[in-house]
Amino acid sequence: MNLHLPDFAPVLPELTVMLMACAILVIDLFLPQERRHITYGLTQFTLLGGVALILVLATPDPRITFGGSYVADPLSDLLKSAVLLISAVVFLYARPYLQARELYKGEFYVLGLFGVLGMMVMISAHSLLTLYLGLELLALSLYALVAFNRDASAASESAMKYFVLGSIASGMLLYGMSLLYGITGSLNLTGVAAGIVAGLTSPDLNLALVFALAFVVVGIGFKLGAVPFHMWIPDVYHGAPTPVALFISAAPKIAGFAIAIRLLVDGLAPLQESWSGMLLVLAVLSLAIGNVVAIAQTNIKRMFAYSTIAHIGFVVMGLMVGNEQGYAAGMFYVLVYALMSAGGFGMIMLLSRKGFEADNLEDFKGLNDRSPWFAFVMLLLMFSMAGIPPTVGFYAKLAVLQSVIQADLIWLALFAVILSVIGAFYYLRVVKFMYFDKPVDDAPLTGSGDFNVVLSLNGLAMIALGLFPGVLMSLTAAVR
């Protein structure tokens, strides 16, 4: 009997994050509170070291290992690098917020690293089992993070809602995967695709495939936050500590997009006509509900929640097209959205201080009088979210609309444009508060030096990527 060891080189980034998370967990136990910066430094070293490993190990050819359950390819390299970099920004933004509220604890960073590890496993999954394991590792970490502030009843309530709804969605996804395994006899995504092709000739298997596909799409829709599986997003964003809401709003959306690519495009490609129709419904509902309901919000975190739903509508539109151009446009959009969301929540944390949460729209009144520079940064972020040129949000929307038009879905492109114009109202309302209203609070802004620098770069990236969108667009087009 010959024992074949798997190739460990492609999984070195995941192994590094896992081992460092375990090491940080142990090291943090022996650190006094005044030396908690060591935990933070090790966490950032882990994330940036993971990016460096991915770049060093990157090759243009896909590498499949661990018996076909793991794949390292240009798509996974790009998305995992984005997850690691966005997570590093999230932890940097979170530090002064947590310090001011006596929440600066190692558990936040350890749970965050395990969540990042789950996302990396999801992105490189090449089997149904690996994908589900990564998904559950991420989900369990996020449930704990939402309830991280144990003294806040709103956080505990949000965590319970998230746990219950997330468990239902995970169960549906698992049931769909089990049906696929029963039909195709394979957990490997390539084997699943081959088994579906063979089973399409049987009427009985066709019905089972429809049920399996429906459950899979429900699970993906929940993880992305598409309507009608969006119920958890407003409550979780509102109730969770702001750094946790930022984390949930940014990096996991990239991983959710990767799930959709792996499951639908790689595993269920023979059923593209069916799942494209399902995604079309999700996209239309998400655009409509997200943009319209956001107008009625007075809490900016809830406004960002419904804004997320509307943005996911555009991402789903790109997937729904079902060709390489659509996938590249959807990927470009989800990466840009993660960057925009990071900046938006970063501004909320900048205006917040101990005993005060700047989570109402009125808290942004007169920001130009208090800090003209950060009012300009917020303006760039709001313009990008609204899709106003020359910010990168405009080009993200344009790329998706072009792919939809080339698929001869003119009515859908017009619908998306109309809803985007409606949605621009609630973004421009924030700009109006900043520049045309008097401040209701004259307290100084609380950001630290590194926080202010990174947040400024985050805002300037909106205009830089808008003026030179070809750099990121070419990357997303090359990996698909």
Phi, psi and omega in degrees: 000123180267131179260116181258113177282141178291161177279112184274347184301314181296336184263010180302320177301316179294317179297322179296312180297318181296311182294320179292323178297317178294319180295317180296322178302316181286314181300319184297333179299331186257007182263131171289163185301324183289350178247022180295343179298339177294317177300315179298315180297318178296323179296313179295322177298320179297313183294313181289326175296324176298319177298316180298318178298318180299316181293322180293321185272355186295136173222154181288343183263137177296140176238120181251131182218182183054051175065028178086011182264353183223137178229135172245114181219174181304326178298311181294323179299315181294312185290322178293322176298318179296317179299315181295317181291317178297319179296323177298319177295318180300313182293326177293315178297325187287333191303304181295328178297313181292321180298319183291339185248013179058035176247012184282083186233153182296334182300326180300315183285324179293314178298320178298318180293321177293325174297318177298318178300318177300319179295321180295320177295318178300316185295325182262010182293136176235013175216158181298322183292313180297319180298316182291322178297317177297319180298315181290324176298317176296312185298315181296323177294319181290322177302315180292322181294322180299323180268018187300320177275092188291343180275354182260117181294327180296322179293318179296319179295317179297319180297320180294317178298315180298317181296314182295309181293321179295323179294320178297315180295319178296321178297319178295317179297318179295321179295318177298319178295320180295324176296317179299319178295319179295325182283316188262339182073020182218143171266338179291135184297324176295318177295324177298314179299317179294321179294325178294317178301317180291328184275347182294344180279350182257122179300323180295317179290330178301316180296317179297322179295322178297316178296315180300315180297319180298315180294322179295316181294323176299314179298317179295318179300320179293315183295327177279332183089032179275148175292138008264026181250034187257002193303330185281336191297308182299318182291320180291316178300320184286317187274332183287152171306144187305319177298325179290319177300321177297314180301314182293326185284339189252281189300314181298339177290326176295316178294323177297322175297321179296321176302313181299318179296312183296313185284307187282312186280315182278318186267324186245028180304323179296343180257024186303319181300323181287310183287337175296319178296319178295317179294328177300316179297315179299319181295314181297314181294320181294317178299316184289306184294315183300310184288322184286314183290330179300331181298327185277356186277139173252345175267124188291331178292322176289326176297317177295329179297310179290330174298319177303315180300317179295318179296322178297330175303319178292319179299315180295326176301317178298318178295321185297330181301322172080024174224174185299322179296318179295317179298317180296320179294317178297320179294315177303317183294315184291326176292318178295319180298318179301321179291318179296317181296320178302315180294319180298312179289330175299322178294323177299316181291329178295320181278344180279161175206176182301125181085000182216126177251120181274061184253010173254149180301324182293341178291346178268000180299134175067022180299330179296326178288328182278321181203094181303325183293311183286337170295321178293320177299314179295324178299315178299319180294317180292320177297320180293317178298325180283344180082036181264127179292152006262027180287163186291336177299327177296315182289330176296314178295319181298319181298317179293316181297322178297319179293325178291318180295320179292341175272010178064033176249063184299319182298323179292320177297317178296318178300315180295321179296315180299315180293328178293322177295318177298317181294335180299337182301312186285338173286316180291338176296323177296318178297319179299316179299320184291322191255338187241356178249159178276145181293142176263355182215124181258011182294144180293153178288147195255008185291146175279177184298310180293325176301310182297320181295311182294320178296321177297316177296324177300315179291317180294334177299333180297320181275326180294312178290335176289324179282331180230064183288343185297333182297306181287324179298319181293326177296312182293326179288328184286332185273353178249000000 
